[in-house]
Amino acid sequence: MRKIVFIIIAFLTLPFGRAGVGLLYSSPIECVGTATQVVNGNDTLFLFRDEIHLRTTNGADAVWYMTDGSVYTSGANEIFPDEGGYYIEQGGVRSAPFYVFLYREPTDLQLAIEPDCGTTTLRLTGDPLPWTYQTSSGARACERACTIDYIALAWNGETWADSAAQVETKLHAGSYILPPLYASTEITLTYDQAVRAALGYPPASIVVPLEEKDVRAVNMELTSIATTRGKEGEKSNERNRPTSQKLIVGSEYSGPLEVAMYSNPTPAAQYYRWSIYKATERIVTRNDMDIRYTFSEPGSYRVVCSVNNSYCQSDSMELTVAIAESYLAVPNVFTPDGNGQNDEFRVAYRSLREFHCWVYNRWGKLVYEWTDPAKGWDGTINGRPAAEGAYYYVIRALGTDAAKDAQYIGLKAVYQKKKAAADESVIGIYQLSGDINLLRKKQ
């Protein structure tokens, strides 16, 4: 029987109120007037707007008891009781206890805000007047429901934007802890919203502003844009070139790679700290809001950024960039027939900082030269198709992994050093020559 009563009480937790007679309880009891109810654990509380007025519904004589077991009145089917806890007996059946109150406003409520780095503290003073009552097992209190509304800054993937936030809690004197707030906002504490609506009262709120000058917490979101080379969808002879402005973690890129990096700070940030590490060595320190850096030498880099002001510092964020070793390979044939395939004499390359190629005909006359490894010879001389056959090329190039003072030397010496692998000075130095065959499709 007791389990059934509790299930019915739980079903009646939705607050309501209306003038006149309303059934508020699983037992045969009517509330007269404007009333609503609140469930506190297993206890049902009735809140009245004007006066506490109850009556039974089946007309039988009722004995009204206080929850301490004393008789409040006997034989009455309608009462105007004081605030407190009651139950009734009719025909030998006892109801579950219930608790009645007149609705009263909390007194002297004041709200203050204490912004900090990791949290925002709200302090409520005054008397929230929780509904306190005696049960058979002792004193209990039912705190009023309240909500805290404010506007937070949230990263939407592109920028910091206003985002409405709400916390549902209980009204109590003391502290409320919110997340850090990064921009000015009004904080609104609203209490008894459902109860007041049911009793016909207007909403009751306390508003405290967080002004811009008082904002302390800072945050950031590290983003980057890489400078891509070539046109979108263009076939490229550069290996590992960036095809997207967004750097992909785990990818190894051809250098030199220029990257613009943005701290995207929240408004209270004043100072910025960037550090770029190659392996474990810090090679760059900067204090600008945003920076641009060209990653040239092969290796793994970490970009670390944080923002701060006189009070707070953000967590550090990291970006990783990996630059591949240099590479240069030369084909032995090309077919400038206009079919879109192998129409130019181009090298395959990666991570070059310097390049120069000369093409000679069989009589040793220079017919074409270029210095951009992404380009090549289209098989024309002075705008006219060159004759089919073998041409001779000479290439000199330096990779980004070559020593800063690297110099070109005789081809034979380079070959011997590479073969013996005895001198790292040849790393990234390319001195190549050979035949390139020009073939045209027969018409």
Buried (B, 14 or more C-beta within 10 A) or exposed (E): EEEEBEEBBEEBEEBBBBEEBBEBBBBBBBBBBBBBBBBBEEBBBBBBBEEBBBBBEEEEEBBBBBBEEEEBEEEBBEBEBEBBBBBBBBEEEEBBBBBBBEBEEBEEBEBEBEBBBEBBEBBBEBEBBBBEBBBEEEEBEBBBBBBBBBBBBEBEEEEBEEEEBEBEBEBBBEEBEBEBBBBBBEBBBBBBBBBBBBBEBEEBBBEBEBEEEEBBBBBBBBBBBBEBBBEEEEEBBBBBBBBEEEBEEEEBBBBBBBBBBBBBBBEBBEBBBBBBBBEEEEEEEBEEBBBBBEBBBBBEBBBBBBBBBEBBBBEEBEBEBBBBBBBBEBBEEBBBBEEEEBBEBBBBBBBBBBBBBBBBBEEEEEBBEBEEBBBBBBBEBEEEEBEEEEBBBBBBBBBBBBEEEBEBEEEEEBEEBEEEEEEEBBBBBBBBEEEBBBBBEEE
